[in-house]
Amino acid sequence: MTNEVDSELAAALLAALLDDDPEAPPVELRSAMLDRAQRRRPSGSWCGTLDPISPLEAFRRASAHLGDVLAVLGDDDWTRSARGDWTVKDLVAHLVGADEYTGAVLGLWASPVPDPRPTHAEATAPAMTRLAAAAPATVAAEWRRGVADLVARRADLTARLDDVVDLYGAQLPISDVLTVRAFEVWAHSEEIAAAAGLGLDAPEPERLALMSELAVRLLPFGLQLTHEQVPPGCARLVLTGAGGGSWDVPFTPELASAAPDVVVVLDVVEFCRHAAHGHLHAERIDEVEGDRTLVPPLLTGAAAFAE
Amino acid sequence: MTQAAPWPTDGAPCNERDLDARLAARIAAGDDLALGALYDRYGRLVYCLVRRVTGSASGAEDVTQDAFASLWEQIERFDTSRGSLKAYVCTIAYRRAVDWVRREASSARRAQAGAARAADTVDPPDAALTAHDLDRLRRALGELPGEQREAVVLAYYHGLTYRQVAERLGIPEGTAKSRLRLALARMRTTMTQGGRRP
């Protein structure tokens, strides 16, 4: 199929355009068409073919990508500022701590989970302190070892993906914990790449699909966390590009089946960046239709879990 | 609270190609509201088109649904650099309409002859778009001033968007739009004077 129209189509098209008394299609044809379309491809789903991956595989891929980034860093790059006061080396040490804590939460090794449960920064502080004076190569090696230890528990983790654990105060199934970690590693990879002046590669669609789905699913909780009084409304979030999709996000549970008050369209990678870092530039939003007052709370809620 | 406008405004001026790209991206992301919007823009045209080709109201309904559902299913095949969404959905619809006419002709012959036969000899568009129609169109097109005829041929025979027509002719997009509007109005008048469609 091409976009070229042949001459017979052109004639028919012109004839239809020139018809001075065109017959209107039956009103019910619109809904019948939408029903037929949804039988062929459910609403919300991205049109391309994805080969779904597990959350652990997403974490492994994100870590492999970070490993590639670290491999090309020069000595000077490790001392560059990557996130606030943290250098590239601090950020990698932070990831060492995050892997250690994740393993403890998932019951993969003997170390106990501190009580009361620490915040994300508190959980990774011991590793950062321990590695503060270490050489970059040592930090990188420790990080690689921690990732390998987690990934090596594939069989155990795969068998327990639905088990619920406490991660920084949130009750999440292990599958979501691993997706959160994949998200975090990707976000820090981008920060490290940016600090070193390297280009930013978008994650592959399979990883983006997992990340965007989780970020959208957590959005109502993010709204609750960031607003004393959540405004009533329902937003359709349309995340374009491979690995994206469309979701209706009710701001409150009683609006679960409400029609969307606003449609917000943006690229899936930009949305994931916003969920990770929380500073979406307005010009990155491609389109807003409907009640624009709902957009700021939507964006605030989406970034509620940004570090 | 009224939000200042840091992001695109509802109904903001947008050229046809950008609008097509946005709709296609939304449809690719599974946004059925965008599919509904596409139908609202082109549903009537597609229906009239396939109604002419099939000569059947029920056939036109079936083919119109099928065309939009097919676009929804395979939107990744659409390429904004090669033409407009309007041309794309009309192309799908036209081809499905031709298939529909062939199937109907084949069924009718089987019913008459009592045996299945191939229907390769059918000239499908003639089933509803008659030679008389084509003559009138050709004549109306021939009577257009050269610059209008050129725009019509580019837009409807080569499937170019307004912007592409404008680029090809070296004129502003707005001029291309008004030239095409004038051309269609003039053709409509010529065809009305030449007798209504039988």
Chai-1 contact restraints between the chains, C-beta under 6 A:
chainA,res_idxA,chainB,res_idxB,connection_type,confidence,min_distance_angstrom,max_distance_angstrom,comment,restraint_id
A,N3,B,R82,contact,1.0,0.0,6.0,A-B,restraint_1
A,N3,B,G83,contact,1.0,0.0,6.0,A-B,restraint_2
A,N3,B,A87,contact,1.0,0.0,6.0,A-B,restraint_3
A,N3,B,Y88,contact,1.0,0.0,6.0,A-B,restraint_4
A,N3,B,G159,contact,1.0,0.0,6.0,A-B,restraint_5
A,E4,B,G159,contact,1.0,0.0,6.0,A-B,restraint_6
A,V5,B,A87,contact,1.0,0.0,6.0,A-B,restraint_7
A,V5,B,T91,contact,1.0,0.0,6.0,A-B,restraint_8
A,V5,B,G159,contact,1.0,0.0,6.0,A-B,restraint_9
A,S7,B,Y157,contact,1.0,0.0,6.0,A-B,restraint_10
A,E8,B,P125,contact,1.0,0.0,6.0,A-B,restraint_11
A,L9,B,Y94,contact,1.0,0.0,6.0,A-B,restraint_12
A,A10,B,Y156,contact,1.0,0.0,6.0,A-B,restraint_13
A,A10,B,Y157,contact,1.0,0.0,6.0,A-B,restraint_14
A,A11,B,L134,contact,1.0,0.0,6.0,A-B,restraint_15
A,A11,B,L137,contact,1.0,0.0,6.0,A-B,restraint_16
A,A12,B,L49,contact,1.0,0.0,6.0,A-B,restraint_17
A,A12,B,R52,contact,1.0,0.0,6.0,A-B,restraint_18
A,A12,B,V53,contact,1.0,0.0,6.0,A-B,restraint_19
A,A12,B,L129,contact,1.0,0.0,6.0,A-B,restraint_20
A,L13,B,L49,contact,1.0,0.0,6.0,A-B,restraint_21
A,L13,B,C90,contact,1.0,0.0,6.0,A-B,restraint_22
A,L13,B,Y156,contact,1.0,0.0,6.0,A-B,restraint_23
A,L14,B,L137,contact,1.0,0.0,6.0,A-B,restraint_24
A,L14,B,Y156,contact,1.0,0.0,6.0,A-B,restraint_25
A,A15,B,R52,contact,1.0,0.0,6.0,A-B,restraint_26
A,A15,B,D133,contact,1.0,0.0,6.0,A-B,restraint_27
A,A16,B,L45,contact,1.0,0.0,6.0,A-B,restraint_28
A,A16,B,C48,contact,1.0,0.0,6.0,A-B,restraint_29
A,A16,B,L49,contact,1.0,0.0,6.0,A-B,restraint_30
A,A16,B,R52,contact,1.0,0.0,6.0,A-B,restraint_31
A,L17,B,L184,contact,1.0,0.0,6.0,A-B,restraint_32
A,L18,B,M187,contact,1.0,0.0,6.0,A-B,restraint_33
A,L18,B,R188,contact,1.0,0.0,6.0,A-B,restraint_34
A,L18,B,M191,contact,1.0,0.0,6.0,A-B,restraint_35
A,D19,B,C48,contact,1.0,0.0,6.0,A-B,restraint_36
A,D20,B,R188,contact,1.0,0.0,6.0,A-B,restraint_37
A,P22,B,C48,contact,1.0,0.0,6.0,A-B,restraint_38
A,P25,B,Y47,contact,1.0,0.0,6.0,A-B,restraint_39
A,L29,B,E61,contact,1.0,0.0,6.0,A-B,restraint_40
A,R30,B,Y39,contact,1.0,0.0,6.0,A-B,restraint_41
A,A32,B,Q65,contact,1.0,0.0,6.0,A-B,restraint_42
A,M33,B,Q65,contact,1.0,0.0,6.0,A-B,restraint_43
A,M33,B,F68,contact,1.0,0.0,6.0,A-B,restraint_44
A,R36,B,Q65,contact,1.0,0.0,6.0,A-B,restraint_45
A,R36,B,A69,contact,1.0,0.0,6.0,A-B,restraint_46
A,A37,B,L35,contact,1.0,0.0,6.0,A-B,restraint_47
A,A37,B,A69,contact,1.0,0.0,6.0,A-B,restraint_48
A,A37,B,W72,contact,1.0,0.0,6.0,A-B,restraint_49
A,R40,B,A69,contact,1.0,0.0,6.0,A-B,restraint_50
A,R40,B,E73,contact,1.0,0.0,6.0,A-B,restraint_51
A,R41,B,E73,contact,1.0,0.0,6.0,A-B,restraint_52
A,S43,B,G30,contact,1.0,0.0,6.0,A-B,restraint_53
A,S43,B,D32,contact,1.0,0.0,6.0,A-B,restraint_54
A,G44,B,G30,contact,1.0,0.0,6.0,A-B,restraint_55
A,S45,B,G30,contact,1.0,0.0,6.0,A-B,restraint_56
A,W46,B,A29,contact,1.0,0.0,6.0,A-B,restraint_57
A,C47,B,A28,contact,1.0,0.0,6.0,A-B,restraint_58
A,C47,B,I75,contact,1.0,0.0,6.0,A-B,restraint_59
A,C47,B,E76,contact,1.0,0.0,6.0,A-B,restraint_60
A,G48,B,E76,contact,1.0,0.0,6.0,A-B,restraint_61
A,V238,B,R26,contact,1.0,0.0,6.0,A-B,restraint_62
A,V238,B,A29,contact,1.0,0.0,6.0,A-B,restraint_63
A,V238,B,D31,contact,1.0,0.0,6.0,A-B,restraint_64
A,T240,B,A25,contact,1.0,0.0,6.0,A-B,restraint_65
A,T240,B,A29,contact,1.0,0.0,6.0,A-B,restraint_66
A,G244,B,A29,contact,1.0,0.0,6.0,A-B,restraint_67
A,G245,B,A29,contact,1.0,0.0,6.0,A-B,restraint_68
A,G245,B,G30,contact,1.0,0.0,6.0,A-B,restraint_69
A,S246,B,A29,contact,1.0,0.0,6.0,A-B,restraint_70
A,S246,B,G30,contact,1.0,0.0,6.0,A-B,restraint_71
A,S246,B,D31,contact,1.0,0.0,6.0,A-B,restraint_72
A,V265,B,R26,contact,1.0,0.0,6.0,A-B,restraint_73
A,A282,B,P6,contact,1.0,0.0,6.0,A-B,restraint_74
A,A282,B,W7,contact,1.0,0.0,6.0,A-B,restraint_75
A,I285,B,W7,contact,1.0,0.0,6.0,A-B,restraint_76
A,E287,B,P8,contact,1.0,0.0,6.0,A-B,restraint_77
A,V288,B,W7,contact,1.0,0.0,6.0,A-B,restraint_78
A,E289,B,D10,contact,1.0,0.0,6.0,A-B,restraint_79
A,R292,B,Q3,contact,1.0,0.0,6.0,A-B,restraint_80
A,T293,B,M1,contact,1.0,0.0,6.0,A-B,restraint_81
A,T293,B,Q3,contact,1.0,0.0,6.0,A-B,restraint_82
